[in-house]
Amino acid sequence: MLSLSTPLIISRVLTLIIALTVHEFAHAFVADRFGDDTPRKMGRLTLNPLKHLDVMGSLLLIIAGFGWAKPVPVNPVKLSEHSKSAFMWVSIAGPASNLLLACLAAIPIRFNLIPAFPTVSFLPSIMDFLITFFVINLLLMVFNLMPLPPLDGEKILEFLLPENWASQYAKIKPFGPILLLAVVFVLPRFGIDIFGSIMTPVLRFFQIVLLGG
């Protein structure tokens, strides 16, 4: 007998396969455009999910809301030879791709372009899937923009910081994964939900802007 949560699980699985694959492909594509052929050589310049998804990371994302895909390998030296800001743009590409996917999902919701199909009990409706797709992509965007290693936000912030601040920030970087785990898992147990306090107004903002409130 299928669980009542099966439609939601299906929505999450499909969303994560698409969102994580496009996210990592975006990193690879921008790195390739900046002259770093490392992702191409490693077979990451593709939209084949099997090249990007990490089994354990994907399972944790579905179950716990926290996980990962396989990071795209890049060569910072090759990138810097092309442009000092190249590494930053490669890092921005992933979260930007999730924002783009959220915008694409918002179009049929906003303009009521959803076709009517017969409902199947164990499958999500198109509307439910699009809403899940919209929300999860925004969650991935904001999560990856957090300025803690190994997330994309760390490389972006490192480029934007003045040199004297960057040297101080470098001292924190080795503790980034521990701080990230604390923010996601430990602090909420004590009523301090940093990620949630950031995510709630962001979701509300995009709900108003893209979905019309």
Secondary structure as the mmCIF struct_conf table of DSSP 4:
data_model
#
loop_
_struct_conf.conf_type_id
_struct_conf.id
_struct_conf.beg_label_comp_id
_struct_conf.beg_label_asym_id
_struct_conf.beg_label_seq_id
_struct_conf.end_label_comp_id
_struct_conf.end_label_asym_id
_struct_conf.end_label_seq_id
TURN_TY1_P TURN_TY1_P1 LEU A 4 SER A 5
HELX_RH_AL_P HELX_RH_AL_P1 THR A 6 ARG A 33
TURN_TY1_P TURN_TY1_P2 PHE A 34 GLY A 35
HELX_RH_AL_P HELX_RH_AL_P2 THR A 38 LYS A 41
TURN_TY1_P TURN_TY1_P3 MET A 42 GLY A 43
BEND BEND1 LEU A 45 THR A 46
HELX_RH_3T_P HELX_RH_3T_P1 PRO A 49 LYS A 51
TURN_TY1_P TURN_TY1_P4 HIS A 52 HIS A 52
STRN STRN1 LEU A 53 LEU A 53
HELX_RH_AL_P HELX_RH_AL_P3 VAL A 55 ALA A 64
BEND BEND2 GLY A 65 GLY A 65
STRN STRN2 ALA A 69 ALA A 69
HELX_LH_PP_P HELX_LH_PP_P1 LYS A 70 PRO A 73
HELX_RH_AL_P HELX_RH_AL_P4 PRO A 76 HIS A 82
TURN_TY1_P TURN_TY1_P5 LYS A 84 SER A 85
HELX_RH_AL_P HELX_RH_AL_P5 ALA A 86 ARG A 110
TURN_TY1_P TURN_TY1_P6 PHE A 111 ASN A 112
HELX_LH_PP_P HELX_LH_PP_P2 ILE A 114 ALA A 116
TURN_TY1_P TURN_TY1_P7 SER A 121 PHE A 122
BEND BEND3 LEU A 123 LEU A 123
HELX_RH_AL_P HELX_RH_AL_P6 ILE A 126 ASN A 144
TURN_TY1_P TURN_TY1_P8 LEU A 145 LEU A 145
BEND BEND4 MET A 146 LEU A 148
TURN_TY1_P TURN_TY1_P9 PRO A 149 PRO A 150
BEND BEND5 LEU A 151 LEU A 151
HELX_RH_AL_P HELX_RH_AL_P7 ASP A 152 LEU A 160
BEND BEND6 LEU A 161 LEU A 161
HELX_RH_AL_P HELX_RH_AL_P8 GLU A 163 ILE A 172
HELX_RH_3T_P HELX_RH_3T_P2 LYS A 173 PHE A 175
HELX_RH_AL_P HELX_RH_AL_P9 GLY A 176 LEU A 181
HELX_RH_PI_P HELX_RH_PI_P1 ALA A 182 VAL A 186
HELX_RH_3T_P HELX_RH_3T_P3 LEU A 187 PHE A 190
TURN_TY1_P TURN_TY1_P10 GLY A 191 GLY A 191
HELX_RH_AL_P HELX_RH_AL_P10 ILE A 194 LEU A 211
#
